Amino acid sequence: MADISSMIEAIKGMTVMELSELVKAIEEEFGVSAAAAVAAAPAESGAAAAAEEKSEYEVVLTEVGETKMNVIKAIKDILGLGLKESKELVDAAPKTVKAGISKEEADEIVAKLKEAGATTEVK
């Protein structure tokens, strides 16, 4: 342990130029790169976040269209709401119909609402 402590003390006493030369020497000696390890960590977490974002979707009712009653019935069937609650949701368009769902479920909801005459958006 005394060797590590003395190395740390020696590093503390170095100038920035000396530290830069030390890093280059270590990279050459061991065939590693300090910059690659630092850059790889944020890239991996960013890719994981992007993959996570794509697993959940949101269906938004943007426009009701001319067949409002058909859209109300479709919302009632999709969400299992009562007629009054379904009408309130349709009247409040643009409104989120369902959030945090899979791509497949979002596609099914969009298909049902388009069939009923509504315009939707998947986010």
C-alpha positions as a printed Julia matrix, in Angstrom:
123×3 Matrix{Float64}:
   0.0    0.0     0.0
   2.89   2.34    0.64
   3.87   2.15   -3.05
   0.39   3.29   -4.18
   0.41   6.15   -1.68
   3.8    7.33   -2.88
   2.63   7.17   -6.52
  -0.43   9.25   -5.7
   1.73  11.81   -3.92
   4.05  11.93   -6.94
   1.08  12.47   -9.28
  -0.25  15.27   -7.05
   3.07  17.09   -7.48
   3.05  16.87  -11.32
   2.22  19.67  -13.71
  -0.5   19.29  -16.33
   2.1   18.69  -19.04
   3.78  15.99  -16.97
   0.4   14.32  -16.34
  -0.37  14.41  -20.06
   2.97  12.74  -20.83
   2.29  10.13  -18.11
  -1.12   9.3   -19.61
   0.41   8.94  -23.1
   3.16   6.69  -21.75
   0.64   4.45  -19.95
  -1.54   4.27  -23.08
   1.45   3.23  -25.2
   2.84   0.78  -22.64
  -0.43  -1.07  -22.0
  -2.22  -0.48  -25.32
  -5.21   1.26  -23.75
  -6.9    4.59  -24.26
  -8.27   6.68  -21.4
 -10.46   8.72  -23.78
 -12.2    5.66  -25.24
 -13.28   4.39  -21.85
 -14.7    7.77  -20.86
 -16.53   8.24  -24.18
 -17.98   4.72  -24.21
 -19.85   5.06  -20.91
 -22.18   7.92  -21.95
 -22.79   6.34  -25.36
 -23.97   3.1   -23.79
 -26.34   4.85  -21.38
 -27.7    6.97  -24.23
 -28.35   3.9   -26.36
 -30.1    2.2   -23.46
 -32.3    5.26  -22.93
 -33.2    5.35  -26.63
 -34.13   1.67  -26.57
 -36.22   2.22  -23.46
 -38.05   5.19  -24.97
 -39.04   3.18  -28.02
 -40.71   0.46  -25.93
 -43.53   2.72  -24.75
 -45.9    4.6   -27.03
 -48.77   7.02  -26.64
 -51.87   7.23  -28.85
 -53.35  10.71  -29.21
 -56.8   11.4   -30.65
 -56.16  14.51  -32.77
 -59.46  14.93  -34.63
 -62.84  13.25  -34.25
 -64.02  13.5   -37.85
 -67.61  13.42  -39.07
 -68.65  10.19  -37.35
 -68.36  11.3   -33.74
 -70.69   8.59  -32.4
 -68.56   5.83  -33.98
 -65.43   7.31  -32.4
 -67.14   7.46  -29.0
 -68.12   3.78  -29.35
 -64.57   2.85  -30.38
 -63.09   4.7   -27.36
 -65.64   2.97  -25.12
 -64.58  -0.45  -26.45
 -60.83   0.27  -26.39
 -60.66   1.71  -22.88
 -63.65   0.02  -21.26
 -65.08   3.38  -20.22
 -68.71   4.31  -19.83
 -70.51   6.21  -22.57
 -70.29   9.54  -20.7
 -66.53   9.22  -20.03
 -65.9    8.17  -23.64
 -67.83  11.19  -24.94
 -65.89  13.53  -22.61
 -62.59  12.15  -23.91
 -63.69  12.54  -27.54
 -64.98  16.07  -26.91
 -61.62  17.02  -25.38
 -59.65  16.14  -28.55
 -56.75  16.49  -29.06
 -56.39  14.15  -26.11
 -54.21  11.18  -25.15
 -56.22   7.98  -25.48
 -53.68   5.62  -23.94
 -50.02   6.0   -22.92
 -47.2    3.65  -21.92
 -48.26   0.9   -24.31
 -46.44  -1.37  -26.74
 -46.1   -0.6   -30.43
 -48.48  -3.45  -31.3
 -51.19  -2.21  -28.95
 -50.77   1.33  -30.25
 -51.19   0.1   -33.82
 -54.36  -1.79  -32.88
 -55.87   1.3   -31.23
 -54.96   3.5   -34.2
 -56.57   1.02  -36.6
 -59.8    0.9   -34.58
 -60.01   4.69  -34.32
 -59.25   5.24  -38.02
 -61.95   2.71  -38.88
 -64.34   4.78  -36.75
 -63.37   7.93  -38.67
 -60.96   9.57  -36.23
 -57.5   11.0   -36.88
 -54.79   9.81  -34.49
 -51.11  10.26  -33.78
 -48.64   7.86  -32.19
 -45.91   9.4   -30.05
